[in-house]
Amino acid sequence: MKPYDYLLVGAGLFAGVFAHEAIKRGKRCLVVEKREHLGGNIYCKEEAGIQVHQYGAHIFHTSDKRVWEYVNALVEFNRYTNSPVAKYQGQMYNLPFNMNTFSKMWGICTPAEAKDIIDRQRAVIVGKPKNLEEQAISLVGTDIYEKLVKGYTEKQWGRDCRELPSFIIKRLPVRFTYDNNYFNDRYQGIPIGGYNVLTDQLFAGCDVRLQTDYLKEKEELDALADKVVYTGTIDAYFDYCFGKLEYRSLRFETETLEMENYQGVAVVNYTEREVPYTRIIEHKHFAFGEQEKTVITREYPVDWEEGMEPYYPVNDEKNQSLYRRYEALAKEEGRVIFGGRLAEYQYYDMDKVIASALRCADRYLDEEVRE
């Protein structure tokens, strides 16, 4: 008999939810994580009494009642509402694109005026959009594209919008109301005390080995458990036998400032191509902080190289085709469950990760009960 029922590779949300469900069902779980902390990219570090999102802003939002009730049964959430702003050539514009944005940009007051301007500008695109630039203009017109989409997107992807496929921007949120709430979801907030509180609840009852590289110790670790839940990069699991999947990564510059309030909002997007970072995050505003100091993070998109954190899959046709080949191999691995954004090569919001992990747990853990 092996000492563990499940070996969980990676300590992010997917593994945490699966582990929590497994422990509730009396399973023995070992978690191995390359980093020196649990939580994956939702990990927070306290600086100057402020919970700092170490891997970029994470705002929990969902319309899935089961997911919302699930996380609220573990931790209490605050009432944070995401209302970012964009800065372009010294001017501040509300996001998502709404009547506040249009009023500032064009000096107009009514939805009819805004629709008329956007419709006239969209008309410059004739036929099916051939690239991201044409797709964006066909959705929001030239002014919004030039000021608030073009530079930000080119920084994010590291290439000209005319070189990017149109499907990357399937839609852009355009709202003809004076509503600055970025998300349309029914529920929204940040865990009180930061995301580590949620992480600790999810992994309670598990044995944990941090700073452990599963792929380097695979044979030894596999021998400890009946089944494996793998949440790392799928191409690395198969030793890149078909080649490497592509990602975009991020670099963060964080500093503590001797002031109470730097920018007045949690997130400011910098949409000019010439500004090297895409946004500045002021972490205290996620929790309505009143500390004497503040902590800000500048976020820089960078080309991903092996050894860096893979944040965004490059879901173009070439990479999707490559992923499908790895996916076929994964289906042949009888005792390994592949889940999460890296193993599934998808960019998941947090609620979608949790929902996926719950479905996975229901399937595999309840299947064991039936057996």
N, C-alpha and C positions, 0 to 999 in steps of 0.2 A: 504493500500500500504506500503510495507516494504521500509526502507530507502536506501537499496542497492540492485542492481541487482545481484552482485556477491560478495561472501565472499571468499577471496583467503587465504588459509592456508599454510603458508610458504612463504618466500620472496626470493627464488632462481630464477634461469633463467626461468624455466618453468612457474612459476607464473608471473614473470615479463613480459614475452612475451605475455601471455594470457591477462594480465591486460592492457598492451599497446594496444593490438588489441581491447579489450572491450571499453577502453576509447575513441579510435578513432571512435567507432561506437555509442558513446553517452551513454554508460552504466556507472552506478555508482558502484564503487568498494571499498571494505574495505579489507585491507591486515592485517593479524595478524601473528606475528612472535615471536617465543620463545626467540630468541637471542636479543641482544640489538642493532642490526644493520640490514639493508637490504642487499641483495646480496647473501645470502647463502654462499657456499664455495668459491665463487669468490671474496669475500670481501677483500679489501686491507686496510692496516693501514699505515699511513705515519710515518716513523721513520728516523731521520737524513736526511730529505729531499728525502727519498727513499720510493717508493711504495712497501710495504712488503705484499706478498701473505700470508695471515694469515692461510690458510688451505691447504698449499702445492702449488706447481708450477701449474699455469694454463696458457697454451699456446694455443691460439685460432688457429685452423687449420680446413680447410674444402675444399671439392671439389664441394660443393653445391653452385652454383652461386646465387640462391635466398637468401640463408642464409647469404652469404658474403655481398651481396648488402644491405640486411636488416640491419645488424649491422653497416655497413659503412654509412648508412643514418642517424644513431643515433650518432656515434662517429667516430673519425679519428683513424686509426690503424698505428702503426709503422711497420718497416720492419724486426722485430725480426725473426730469423730463428733458430729453435731448433737444436743444435748440441752438445748434451751432451757427456761426456766422462766417462769411467769406470776406477776405480782404483783397482788394484789387486796386492797385495804384492809389493807396491811401483811403479808398472808399470802402465802407462796410456794408455788406448785403446779407439779408437774412436767408437762411436755408431751412427747409428745401425751398425751391423756387415758388414763391407765393406772392400775394398782393403787396406785402411789405417790400419784397424784392423789386417788383415791377414799378411800384410807386417811386422808390428811390432811383431806379434806373431811368425811367421815362417821365417822371413828374405827372403820372396819371392817377386816377382815383377809383375807377370802376373796373369790374371784371370784363365788361364788354370792350373797353378801351384796350386792355391788356391782350385779350384774345385777338382783336383786330391787328395789333402790331405783330404778334407772334405768327398769325396766319399769313400775313404779307411777307414776313421774313422767311418762313418755311417754304414759300412758293419758289424760291430760287433753286431748290432741289427737284429735278424732274426725273421720274423713273425710280427704279429701285436703288437705294443707297449702296454705293460700292465700297465704302470704307467707314470708319468710325466718325470722321468729320461730317460726312454727308448724312449719316444716320442721326447724329446729334442735332444738326441744323434742321433736319426734317421733323424733329420732335419739339425743339424749343426756340428755333430761330437763330439768327446770326449774332445778335447782341449778347444774349446769355451764353451762347457757345464761346464766343471770343473772350469774354470777360471771366466767366465762372467755370467753364468746362475744359477748354483747350489746354491751357498751361498745366492745370492740376492733373489732367489725364496723361499728358505727355511725361510729366515727372513720375507719375505712378508706374507707367509701363516702360519708360526709358526709350520711347521712340515717338516719331511724329504721328499725329492722329490719322493722317492720310495713309500711313503704313499699317494701321491697326484694323482688324476685321470689324465689320459693322455690328456683329452679334454681341460684342463685348458690352455695348450699351443697347440693350433691348428696349429699355424705356428710361425716361428721366422723370422724376416726380415733379409735376406742375400742378399747383394748387391755386385755384382762383378764389381763395379766402385769405383773410388776415390771420393765418394760423402758422406759428413758427415751430410747432411740434414736428420734429423730423420724421418720426415713425407714425404709421397708421395703426399700429397694433393696439389692442385693448389694454394690455398690461405693460408696465415699464418701471424700472427702478434699479437701484444699486444695493447690494447687501450691506446692511448697517455693520460697520466694523471692517468692511472690505471683503474681497472674494476669498481670502484665506479662511474665513469663518465657514463658508460653504464647503471649501475643499476639505477642511478638517472633519466635517460631518460626513462627507461622502466616503472618505477613506478610513473612518473609524472602524476598528476591529481587524484591519489588514496588517500583515507584516510588510515592512517597507525596506527596500535597499536603494538608497540614493547614490548618485555618481556611479552608476552601474550601466555599462554598455551591453545591452542584451545580445547584439549581433556578434560581439567579441567573445561572449561567454555562453553562446546559444546552447551548445550540447549539455553543459553542466546545468544550466537553468531549466532547460526543457525537461530534464530528468526529475525535477522537483514537483511537477504538477501533471495532472491528467490532461488538462486542456490549457491552451494559450489564447489570450485576448491581445491581439497585436494592433497597436495604434500608431506605429511609426510609419515612415515612408515605405510604400509597397515595393518600389523598385529596389531599395536597399535590402529588403528582406530576401529578395531573389538574386542578390548580388549583381544587380544591373545587367542581367543576362540579355535583355533586349535593348539596353541603352538607358540613359538617364532621363527622367521626367524633368521638365523645367518649372522653375518657380520664380517669383519675385520675393525679395527680402526687404528688411527694414533696418535702419540704424537709428539709434536714439541718443540724443544728447540731453541729459537732465541736469538741472542746476537749482539750488535753493537760493531764493532772493530775499533780501532784507526789506520786504514790503508786504503789506497785507493783501494786495490785490493787483495783479499784473495786467489782466486783460478783461476781467469782468464776466467771463463765460468760460465753460470748461474746454471748449474746442473752437479754435479759429483756423479755418482753411486759408492757405495762401495760394491764390490761383494764378499768379504770374509765373511764367516759365523761368524767369530770371532769378526768382527766389528759390534757393536750392532745396528747402524743406517744403513738405506738403501741408503741414499743420503744426500748431503749437497747442499742447494740452496743459491746462492749469488744473492740477488734480484736486485741489481743495474744493472746487465748485461741484464735484460729483457728490459731495457730502455736506454742502452748504457750510463749509468750514469757516471759522472765525479766528484762526491762528494768526499770530503776529507776523509770521513769515509765510512764504508761498513757494511751491515747487512747480517748475514748468519743464516740459519735455518737448524738444523739437524732433520731428519725425522725418527721416530722410529715406525715400525709396532707393534701393540699390539692386544691382544685378546679383542674383543668387549664385553662390559657388558652394561646392561641397564643404561641409563644416560649419556653414552659416545656418541660421534658422530659416526654414522654408515657410513663408507666410501665405503667399497667394499662388495657387496653381495657375499655370498659363494654359487655360482651357481652349487652346486653338485645336484645329483639326488634327494636326500632327501629334500633339501630346495626348489628345483623347484616344486616338488610334493606338498609341503606344500603351496607354493605361489599360485599354481593353484586353491587350495581350497579357498583361500582368494579372488582370482580374480573372482571366480564364485559368491561370496557374493557381491563383488563390482558392478557387472553387475546388481544386483537387487536394487541398491541404485539409485532411479530415479532422484533425484535432486542433486546428487554428481558426479562430474567429478574427476577421479583419474588420475594423471599424474606426470611425472618426475621419477627420478631414484629410489627414496624410495617407492613411491606408485606403481611403476611397477617392483620393485625388479630387476633392471638392472643397470649395470655400463654404463652410457652414456657419450660420449664426449660432449663438450659444443655445437657443431654444431648440433648434433643429438637431444639434448634437445630442441634447438630452433626450429628445423624442426618439431619435434613432437608437440610442443606447437602451432606452426602455423597451422598445420593440424587440431589440436583440435579446435583452434579458428575458423578456416574456417568452420568446421563442425557445431559447436554449435551456434556460433554467426550468421552465415549466415542462419542457420536453423530457428532462431528466426525471422529473417527478412522475410523469406518466409511465416512463420506463420502469 
